[in-house]
Amino acid sequence: MYYNLITELVSLVKIYENEVKDANEDVYSFVQWLIEYLKSQGQHGEIEPEWEGKSKGRSADSIINTSLVHLYRYAKIHAKTAIAGTEFSTPDDFIYLISLTSFGSMSKAALIKLNVHEKSAGIQIVNRLINNGLVEQTLTDTDKRNRIIQITPKGTQLLNESMQNIRQASINVTEPLLYHEKMDLIKLLTKLENFHKSKTKQEIQANGN
C-alpha cells in the first residue's frame, strides 16, 4: 500500500480543515483547495497541453481564439437544428427573446448591447421579431424617442414550445465536459467576458460615445 502517500494526504486534510473555515467535506472542494495550496507552495504540478502547431511556435492565444471561433460555429449548427420548422429565422431570434424573458423589457439599444451586436445587425433582428409579432415596442413617457422592447404572448408561447430543443442544443455543445469542468470553464469564460465588457466600456467613454 502507498503508506507515505496516505500519510501525506492525511496531513493535507488537516491543513485544509485548519485553513478553510466551514470547509466542505467533499472531494471536489478539497481538490480545488489542494490545487491552490500547491500553487502557493510553488508546486504547480500542471501539465501543459499539446495543441496543433505548438512545435512550430503557434501560441496559446492563437489556439484559444481559434477554438472559440470554432465552438461558436458548432453551437450555431446545433441552434439551427433546434429551431428547424419553427417561426424563428435565426438563433439570434430566440436569444433576444430569452434576454427579454430573463431581464425584462428594455430599450432597443440596451437589448442590442446585451447581445453584443453591431447596431445595424441588432436593429435588423429586432425589426424581424416585431414584424413576426414576437416582440412589440412602446414609447416611454419620459423620452418619446426611446422605445421599450417587450416580448409578446405569441413570442412567449413560441419560446416555451421551443425551449426543450434549445436546451438540448446547449447540452450538445458541452456534452463531453464533466460537471466540475463546466464550472471551471464558466469561471474562465466569465473572466474573459468581464474583461472585454470593461475594456469596451472604457473605449466608448474615451471616444465620447
Secondary structure in CASP SS format (residue, H / E / C, confidence):
PFRMAT SS
TARGET T0000
AUTHOR 0000-0000-0000
METHOD secondary structure of the structure
MODEL  1
M C 1.00
Y C 1.00
Y H 1.00
N H 1.00
L H 1.00
I H 1.00
T H 1.00
E H 1.00
L H 1.00
V H 1.00
S H 1.00
L H 1.00
V H 1.00
K H 1.00
I H 1.00
Y H 1.00
E H 1.00
N H 1.00
E H 1.00
V C 1.00
K C 1.00
D C 1.00
A C 1.00
N C 1.00
E C 1.00
D C 1.00
V H 1.00
Y H 1.00
S H 1.00
F H 1.00
V H 1.00
Q H 1.00
W H 1.00
L H 1.00
I H 1.00
E H 1.00
Y H 1.00
L H 1.00
K H 1.00
S H 1.00
Q C 1.00
G C 1.00
Q C 1.00
H C 1.00
G C 1.00
E C 1.00
I C 1.00
E C 1.00
P C 1.00
E C 1.00
W C 1.00
E C 1.00
G C 1.00
K H 1.00
S H 1.00
K H 1.00
G C 1.00
R C 1.00
S C 1.00
A H 1.00
D H 1.00
S H 1.00
I H 1.00
I H 1.00
N H 1.00
T H 1.00
S H 1.00
L H 1.00
V H 1.00
H H 1.00
L H 1.00
Y H 1.00
R H 1.00
Y H 1.00
A H 1.00
K H 1.00
I H 1.00
H H 1.00
A H 1.00
K H 1.00
T H 1.00
A H 1.00
I C 1.00
A C 1.00
G C 1.00
T C 1.00
E C 1.00
F C 1.00
S C 1.00
T C 1.00
P H 1.00
D H 1.00
D H 1.00
F H 1.00
I H 1.00
Y H 1.00
L H 1.00
I H 1.00
S H 1.00
L H 1.00
T H 1.00
S H 1.00
F H 1.00
G C 1.00
S C 1.00
M E 1.00
S E 1.00
K H 1.00
A H 1.00
A H 1.00
L H 1.00
I H 1.00
K H 1.00
L H 1.00
N C 1.00
V C 1.00
H C 1.00
E C 1.00
K H 1.00
S H 1.00
A H 1.00
G H 1.00
I H 1.00
Q H 1.00
I H 1.00
V H 1.00
N H 1.00
R H 1.00
L H 1.00
I H 1.00
N H 1.00
N C 1.00
G C 1.00
L C 1.00
V E 1.00
E E 1.00
Q E 1.00
T E 1.00
L E 1.00
T C 1.00
D C 1.00
T C 1.00
D C 1.00
K C 1.00
R C 1.00
N C 1.00
R E 1.00
I E 1.00
I E 1.00
Q E 1.00
I E 1.00
T C 1.00
P H 1.00
K H 1.00
G H 1.00
T H 1.00
Q H 1.00
L H 1.00
L H 1.00
N H 1.00
E H 1.00
S H 1.00
M H 1.00
Q H 1.00
N H 1.00
I H 1.00
R H 1.00
Q H 1.00
A H 1.00
S H 1.00
I H 1.00
N H 1.00
V H 1.00
T H 1.00
E C 1.00
P C 1.00
L C 1.00
L C 1.00
Y H 1.00
H H 1.00
E H 1.00
K H 1.00
M H 1.00
D H 1.00
L H 1.00
I H 1.00
K H 1.00
L H 1.00
L H 1.00
T H 1.00
K H 1.00
L H 1.00
E H 1.00
N H 1.00
F H 1.00
H H 1.00
K H 1.00
S H 1.00
K H 1.00
T H 1.00
K H 1.00
Q H 1.00
E H 1.00
I H 1.00
Q H 1.00
A H 1.00
N C 1.00
G C 1.00
N C 1.00
END
